[in-house]
């Protein structure tokens, strides 16, 4: 897999292009986008095994970002956006922990029944 091509495809899949990218780097520092493109124009094995691309690599826009994810060494970009603020306000929920894989809404709707 070519990291530069993979990044470009992930941007396009989410209706973004390089003009939408504000910075590239990690939580500790950023690098020039031009340098990222040069370094990313490289092949790596994105299949199972060991993760090769830096685990904390980020490509960031105004209210979105790409972050690296992996499972058992298989790796990919995951697109994230800032969540929209809900208009519903629930000041009296009783729990934030419930059964396995339950959402906050599910836990508290069950509690109200």
Legacy VTK file of the C-alpha trace (Angstrom):
# vtk DataFile Version 3.0
C-alpha trace
ASCII
DATASET POLYDATA
POINTS 113 float
0.000 0.000 0.000
1.251 3.490 -0.825
0.571 5.781 2.157
0.247 8.933 0.030
-2.303 7.293 -2.293
-4.167 5.807 0.669
-4.346 9.252 2.299
-5.565 10.898 -0.899
-8.283 8.248 -1.334
-9.445 8.685 2.273
-9.627 12.450 1.787
-11.643 12.032 -1.438
-13.956 9.470 0.190
-14.874 12.170 2.721
-15.220 14.992 0.169
-11.890 16.566 1.160
-8.671 17.313 -0.711
-5.212 18.609 0.168
-6.527 22.192 0.173
-8.699 21.234 3.189
-5.707 19.972 5.206
-4.516 22.511 7.810
-1.644 20.493 9.267
-0.056 17.043 9.498
1.850 15.598 12.423
1.012 14.192 15.844
-0.111 15.478 19.239
3.444 16.652 20.002
4.441 18.461 16.789
3.499 19.168 13.205
5.486 18.705 10.024
5.274 20.513 6.684
2.540 19.039 4.481
5.002 18.962 1.564
7.413 16.855 3.651
4.602 14.498 4.674
3.704 13.977 1.006
7.333 13.172 0.162
7.725 10.723 3.053
4.279 9.171 2.529
4.982 8.416 -1.125
6.246 5.035 0.032
4.972 1.483 0.033
4.176 -0.343 3.264
2.433 -3.591 4.185
-1.001 -2.690 5.553
-1.916 -6.336 6.096
-1.799 -8.343 9.295
1.471 -8.351 11.198
3.196 -5.331 12.716
2.023 -1.744 12.311
4.511 0.202 10.173
3.056 3.723 9.962
3.451 5.921 13.067
0.525 5.135 15.368
-0.052 8.792 16.321
0.066 10.257 12.790
-2.696 12.819 12.133
-3.946 14.701 9.064
-6.033 17.618 10.345
-8.593 20.024 8.875
-10.844 22.655 10.443
-13.338 20.358 12.180
-12.158 16.915 11.057
-9.073 14.719 11.134
-7.667 11.416 9.944
-6.066 9.185 12.547
-4.360 5.821 12.241
-6.115 2.695 13.436
-5.053 -0.910 13.423
-6.226 -4.368 14.309
-3.662 -7.128 14.698
-1.241 -5.133 12.572
-3.697 -4.412 9.751
-3.806 -0.616 9.535
-5.856 2.156 7.945
-6.969 5.792 8.206
-10.127 6.540 10.160
-11.988 9.787 9.434
-13.283 11.734 12.445
-15.380 14.897 12.788
-16.167 17.020 15.794
-19.538 15.854 17.107
-22.495 18.162 16.690
-23.770 19.544 19.999
-27.121 17.917 20.816
-30.131 20.174 21.379
-31.586 17.789 23.993
-30.377 18.402 27.545
-30.770 15.708 30.218
-29.544 17.040 33.593
-30.873 14.103 35.650
-29.359 10.927 34.220
-28.589 8.270 36.820
-25.785 6.189 35.260
-22.925 6.293 32.814
-22.142 2.541 33.122
-24.412 -0.312 32.108
-24.336 -3.651 30.346
-21.642 -4.500 27.823
-21.686 -2.267 24.697
-24.604 -0.079 25.791
-24.852 3.585 24.894
-25.465 6.368 27.393
-28.943 6.789 25.937
-29.737 3.054 26.223
-28.553 2.881 29.842
-30.626 5.830 30.924
-33.742 5.018 28.894
-33.766 1.585 30.557
-33.393 3.217 33.971
-36.468 5.379 33.297
-38.697 2.381 32.435
LINES 1 114
113 0 1 2 3 4 5 6 7 8 9 10 11 12 13 14 15 16 17 18 19 20 21 22 23 24 25 26 27 28 29 30 31 32 33 34 35 36 37 38 39 40 41 42 43 44 45 46 47 48 49 50 51 52 53 54 55 56 57 58 59 60 61 62 63 64 65 66 67 68 69 70 71 72 73 74 75 76 77 78 79 80 81 82 83 84 85 86 87 88 89 90 91 92 93 94 95 96 97 98 99 100 101 102 103 104 105 106 107 108 109 110 111 112
